[in-house]
Every structure is written in C-alpha cells, then in structure tokens.
C-alpha cells in the first residue's frame, strides 16, 4: 500500500466531470487516498469519448504542449524537455520485501536484470515526492482495460495522472473510459499513479512547455499490491503506465502466479497461397525490426501477413491445450526513425491520421520528418528539429530524437487482423526469438525441443543501439528481449517458462531464432530483409507442419539447401548465411556461460545449465 501520509478523508475538491460517488467503494478509496496526498485543485473522471479527446487536445494546444500538424488529419506534435526523452532504467525499480524476489543472486554489484528498492527506501522516496505534487493541477482518473474488455485474458487498471498528454495517449494505447468501470464491478484492478512532479505555481520555467522533474524521476512497481507509482517524467513508458509497467513488469508477475505468459512479443497472422492461416509470436530487442515484421508486406506471391500486435503478447493455454494470445494494447507506440515506405509501408499508412508524434522533426508545410524516412523534402520546405530549432543536415546531429515516437490507433493499420480483438485470442504455433547479430548466427534455426527453445530465449544477444541506452556496437545480452521489463527474478521466470513444457495435454509451439542482420567480410548484409523475410516465415510455417525441410546442426535445425525458397531472389550466399563457425560459437558459449554465472548464478534452473552444456558439447564436435 502507499504510505498513509495524511489521514484518508472524503474528497472536497471540485469534480470537473463524472460522479465520484457513483464509483465502486474500492475505486473511490483509491482516488481519495491520492487526492489527500497529492492535493490537486480538481479531479476529472475520463469517459473516453471523442468529445473529451478533442477538448483535451485543444487544452494541450492552448498550453503549448502540442502543435497541430496541418498536413494530416487530427495529427499532433509534442516536443519534450530534452531531459525527458526515454525510459530510464536506472530510475525504474521493483519494490518487494526480499531483493531475491526481484533480481537473481548475481555475483556483480549491480544486476543487469532489474533494479530492486526496499520498502523502506520506497517509503522515503514517496514522501519526498508526492505530498502536494498536483497542487494547482487537475487529477485525471483513467479507467482502462489491457486487452479487449470482454476477454478472460484482459486486466483492468485505473491510472491517476496530472498530465492531459498522458490521457490523450492512453486513449490511443488502451481501451479507456467509464465503461471499463462497469466491467470492473467489485473486481481487482491495478492501481496506477503518475505525476509530472511540477505543482503550480512553477518554481522553474518549463522547456518546450513540457512539465517534468528529471532530478526526482522514479518509476516504481509494487507487485505484491498491484501498484505502479511514477513521478517526474511525462514521457512514454514512464507515464503511460499501461505500457511496459503494467503490460510486462506487473503482468509478468501476475502471469507467473496465474499460469500464463506476459511477453515482449509481436503477434502476426500468416496465410499461405492455399488459404491456410497460422499465428506466430516474436520477441526482438530494440531496433531489430519488430514493428516492421508485425506489419510486413511479404515479397512471396500469394502469401499474406496480418498484424495482431507489434509489441506485447499475453498468452495462455485454453481448454483444448492451444496457446492463445491477445495483444493487450489498443495502439502502436513505435520508434519513428527508420520507419519508411521501404521498411514499413503499412506503418506509414497507419500514422497518417489521429496520431500524436513526439520529438520528431517538423516540416514547414505542417508535416513530420525523421532520419530514415526515405523521402526527400519538397523544394522550399524547411525543417525544425525536435529541439525546436531550424535544422539543416550540416548541423551534425539528428533532426529527430533517436527515440522519437508515434502513438497511433491499431485499428488504422491497413493489415490489422480480423481477429485482433477476439476475446479468446489467437492460437500461437511458433515463437520466434531474434537479435541483431552481424556475424556467426544463422539466418534461422529451430529449437530441438521446448527446453532448448527456452534456452535460446535465455541466451539472446543483440548489437546495442541508441534505443538501448548504450553507445557503440557492443553485443548486449537481452534474454527474451525482456531484460528491462522482468517483473520478478529472471531465474524464476525461466523456471516458469520451463514449467509450461510440463503441462499435460498442451500443444507446445515450436521455437525458432532468426537473424536478418548477418554481414559478409566487407560489411554488407548477406540477407535483403524487409519483405524478403517472408521466405524465412514460409520455412517456419512449413516446419510447424513438421515438413521434412530441415537438417540438424550444432545450434538447432536449419533449412536444407534445396528446400529454402530463394526463387526470384538473385544471388544469395546460403553457405555463409548458415555457416556455424566453431571458433565463433566457442566464444559465444563462453560469453553465455559467463553471463549466466555472473547475473543468474544459483538461480539458474538446472535445465538451462544442461542445455548450455549440451550446446558446448555439440560445438566441440564441429570440425
């Protein structure tokens, strides 16, 4: 529970919209507790309507927080304080009684697999931040559902925030409004509290009219009490608490307790030329083409890709033993740089209306621009950078922040799957892991079995990028693409995944690993990527039917030379794409072993230790 700084008394602040007394007692209690602590001037219960949305957008525009983009329909640009531009892992914590519940028994001083804060330290941090933090502001009450409202896989949250930018963004990213409270009834909900940390009157002038308090930023998760407490940042996953905070950190803990999976995975539907359809889930770290794959335009004739979700999958076995998945989100919160007609034509169509852009560049004719957009500026059109300054290429810095974003409704995607809001979810037949590996790792390989597949996820590594908050081309460990998002001890997370393989009567998906990014000795990509990745998905599709189109290698099953579809593609060096170098993999397994030893230590499940030993043995036998 939050610290009871002040006695809980019925609120006497003005209610600008909604009827506080009509809410269920446990929702009222939650609101009144934080009204008494945060001291807002008024409260506003969000109904999720279009009228409300237009009103809030107009308020944001009047306050100078967003600007209308006249080139598009109902699109807006926000520029943040340059100190508030991304997730901050060092200020994102899990609060539990025992540190071991949050992070493994690491040998290093600082775990790479999450940050723990004691209940005592959190209590102290809370009292330094929240009393009076909403003075002069309105507290918005956002009831929201993660997942289709009627789905048994969905969960409900209520977020309190003093940011109308958060309200308009949460309306895109979740199913939001007072109708959610009707579904909630007396049921449990996740309590989400957010403040930008800038009570009025202001002590310091705002940058870009963007309220935030970077020196005091803290994003805390209290899984034992189903609470998320966020202070000081107005941006992205720090403030849209349904995203990574709820959908991964809190949900992964719920999933462990309730026997399902909450994963950082896209969900796509793939249909072959004969009309047979399957669904795959895939986990990639940042900058590895996750959204591009979810919305791929396949190059193979007759094949079709449809998008269920681009970021998060909640998956549970149904009564028939099928692993079924929902996308708990209602929108896409995608990285703008690198998104183009070439890389992701469907995303470009999706974001052409009803979209909030943050920290991209602005064109003088009322449009948006970023690095990798792949379109020349029309004659006479100039750019204003994300820093709100005139920009030319010679400036030597990006016009858009590398982590600039678009927030857009999923329903606008031209290839949104017809079952993307199915209450039952969609049946997952393959799980795909992947990373950006310039050398050594084959284009695609298949796990030998479920335990081997869990090991492949645990051993994921990828070249770090700006989005990963690291400089330089270093290979980073990112198990399950979940490294910043685990809601509990990674060793116990692995044990939970392994336990799925012991359920009787279930149909376990096959597990694969892909790598679109392997290069030759000259630094050129060996694989064309983009729509041609449909050829890899075709092979995976066939393998889920147990088609005989694979051979065993040291790392897993790989395609046979004559069965991988290269028709019409031109010259591709398959030998180099699938080469498994003994020298490379000896170093790879050494690095994996060192990582497991230092970061997971005694919390590593025996089965994963055995899988690593088996891989090392197979590598030793290579010539």
URSUL-V317952 format. One record per pair of residues at least 6 apart in sequence whose C-alpha atoms are under 6 Angstrom apart, sorted by sequence separation. I is the first residue (numbers start at 1). J is the second residue. D is the distance in whole Angstrom. If there is no record, write none. Layout:
<<I;J;D> <I;J;D>>
//
This chain:
<<60;66;6> <61;67;6> <69;75;5> <221;227;6> <237;243;6> <255;261;5> <271;277;4> <284;290;6> <317;323;4> <362;368;5> <384;390;4> <385;391;6> <447;453;5> <519;525;4> <551;557;5> <69;76;5> <147;154;5> <221;228;5> <237;244;6> <270;277;5> <316;323;5> <317;324;6> <361;368;6> <362;369;6> <384;391;5> <518;525;6> <519;526;5> <550;557;6> <551;558;6> <68;76;5> <146;154;6> <220;228;6> <270;278;5> <316;324;5> <361;369;5> <383;391;5> <518;526;6> <550;558;5> <67;76;5> <146;155;5> <220;229;5> <269;278;6> <315;324;5> <361;370;6> <464;473;6> <550;559;4> <551;560;6> <67;77;5> <145;155;6> <219;229;6> <252;262;5> <269;279;4> <315;325;4> <463;473;6> <464;474;6> <549;559;6> <550;560;5> <66;77;5> <145;156;4> <219;230;4> <251;262;6> <268;279;6> <314;325;5> <463;474;6> <464;475;6> <549;560;6> <66;78;4> <144;156;6> <218;230;6> <268;280;6> <295;307;6> <314;326;5> <463;475;4> <464;476;6> <144;157;5> <218;231;5> <267;280;6> <294;307;5> <313;326;6> <462;475;5> <516;529;6> <217;231;5> <248;262;6> <267;281;4> <313;327;5> <385;399;5> <386;400;5> <462;476;5> <549;563;6> <143;158;4> <217;232;4> <266;281;5> <312;327;6> <461;476;5> <142;158;5> <196;212;5> <197;213;6> <216;232;6> <217;233;6> <265;281;6> <266;282;5> <294;310;5> <461;477;4> <142;159;5> <265;282;5> <364;381;6> <461;478;5> <141;159;6> <214;232;6> <265;283;4> <309;327;5> <364;382;5> <460;478;6> <141;160;5> <213;232;4> <264;283;6> <291;310;5> <363;382;6> <460;479;5> <140;160;6> <212;232;5> <363;383;5> <459;479;6> <11;32;6> <95;116;6> <140;161;5> <212;233;5> <362;383;6> <458;479;5> <93;115;5> <94;116;5> <95;117;5> <139;161;6> <140;162;6> <212;234;6> <362;384;5> <457;479;6> <458;480;6> <93;116;5> <95;118;6> <139;162;5> <361;384;6> <457;480;5> <138;162;6> <361;385;4> <8;33;6> <361;386;5> <437;462;6> <268;294;6> <360;386;5> <436;462;5> <15;42;6> <17;44;5> <18;45;5> <223;250;6> <359;386;5> <435;462;5> <436;463;5> <14;42;5> <15;43;5> <16;44;5> <17;45;6> <13;42;5> <15;44;6> <273;302;4> <145;175;5> <273;303;5> <370;400;5> <144;175;5> <272;303;5> <144;176;4> <157;189;5> <271;303;6> <143;176;6> <156;189;5> <157;190;4> <158;191;6> <159;192;4> <160;193;5> <161;194;5> <162;195;6> <271;304;5> <337;370;5> <340;373;5> <143;177;6> <158;192;6> <159;193;6> <160;194;6> <161;195;6> <197;231;6> <270;304;6> <337;371;5> <338;372;4> <339;373;6> <340;374;6> <192;227;6> <196;231;6> <197;232;5> <270;305;5> <337;372;6> <338;373;6> <190;226;5> <191;227;5> <192;228;5> <193;229;5> <194;230;5> <195;231;5> <196;232;5> <269;305;6> <143;180;6> <190;227;6> <194;231;6> <196;233;5> <269;306;5> <196;234;6> <268;306;6> <361;399;6> <268;307;5> <361;400;5> <268;308;5> <360;400;4> <582;622;6> <267;308;5> <267;309;5> <359;401;6> <266;309;5> <266;310;4> <360;404;6> <266;311;5> <359;404;5> <265;311;5> <266;312;6> <358;404;6> <264;311;6> <265;312;5> <358;405;5> <264;312;5> <265;313;5> <357;405;6> <263;312;6> <357;406;5> <263;313;5> <356;406;6> <356;407;5> <262;314;5> <292;344;5> <355;407;6> <261;314;6> <355;408;5> <261;315;5> <260;315;6> <260;316;5> <351;408;6> <453;511;5> <350;412;5> <350;413;5> <133;197;6> <135;199;5> <136;200;5> <403;467;6> <447;511;5> <554;618;5> <134;199;5> <135;200;6> <447;512;6> <133;199;5> <446;512;4> <445;512;6> <335;403;6> <336;404;6> <445;513;5> <335;404;6> <336;405;5> <444;513;6> <335;405;5> <444;514;4> <334;405;5> <443;514;5> <334;406;5> <443;515;5> <333;406;6> <333;407;5> <332;407;6> <332;408;5> <331;408;5> <331;409;4> <332;410;6> <331;410;4> <430;509;5> <432;511;6> <434;513;5> <438;517;5> <439;518;5> <330;410;6> <429;509;5> <430;510;5> <431;511;5> <432;512;5> <433;513;5> <434;514;5> <435;515;6> <437;517;6> <438;518;4> <430;511;6> <432;513;6> <434;515;6> <436;517;5> <437;518;6> <438;519;5> <38;130;6> <38;131;5> <39;132;5> <37;131;5> <38;132;4> <40;134;5> <38;133;5> <39;134;6> <40;135;5> <41;136;5> <43;138;5> <45;140;6> <46;141;6> <38;134;5> <39;135;5> <41;137;6> <42;138;5> <43;139;5> <44;140;5> <45;141;5> <46;142;6> <40;137;5> <41;138;6> <43;140;6> <40;138;6> <40;139;6> <326;425;5> <325;425;5> <324;425;5> <325;426;5> <324;426;5> <324;427;4> <323;427;6> <324;428;6> <323;428;6> <307;415;6> <448;556;6> <306;415;5> <307;416;5> <308;417;5> <447;556;5> <306;416;6> <307;417;5> <446;556;5> <306;417;5> <445;556;6> <446;557;5> <308;420;5> <445;557;5> <491;603;5> <445;558;5> <491;604;5> <81;207;5> <94;220;6> <95;221;6> <81;208;6> <91;218;5> <92;219;5> <93;220;5> <94;221;5> <95;222;5> <48;176;5> <92;220;6> <48;177;4> <81;210;6> <47;177;4> <80;210;5> <46;177;6> <47;178;5> <443;577;6> <442;577;6> <442;578;5> <65;209;5> <64;209;6> <280;428;5> <288;436;6> <279;428;5> <280;429;6> <282;431;6> <280;430;5> <281;431;5> <282;432;4> <283;433;5> <284;434;5> <280;431;6> <282;433;6> <284;435;6> <455;608;6> <174;329;5> <173;329;6> <174;330;5> <173;330;5> <173;331;4> <172;331;6> <147;328;4> <146;328;5> <147;329;6> <146;329;6> <321;505;6> <321;506;4> <322;507;6> <321;507;6> <285;481;5> <284;481;5> <283;481;6> <299;531;5> <298;531;4> <299;532;5> <253;487;6> <297;531;5> <252;487;6> <249;485;5> <298;534;5> <172;409;5> <248;485;6> <249;486;5> <250;487;6> <249;487;4> <151;423;4> <148;421;6> <75;353;6> <74;353;6> <75;354;5> <77;356;6> <79;358;6> <73;353;5> <74;354;5> <75;355;5> <76;356;5> <77;357;5> <78;358;5> <79;359;5> <72;353;6> <75;356;6> <77;358;6> <71;366;5> <70;366;5> <71;367;5> <69;366;5> <69;367;6> <113;483;6> <104;489;5> <102;488;4> <103;489;4> <101;488;6> <102;489;5> <101;489;5> <107;598;5> <106;598;6> <106;599;4> <106;600;5> <106;601;6> <104;600;5> <104;603;6>>
//
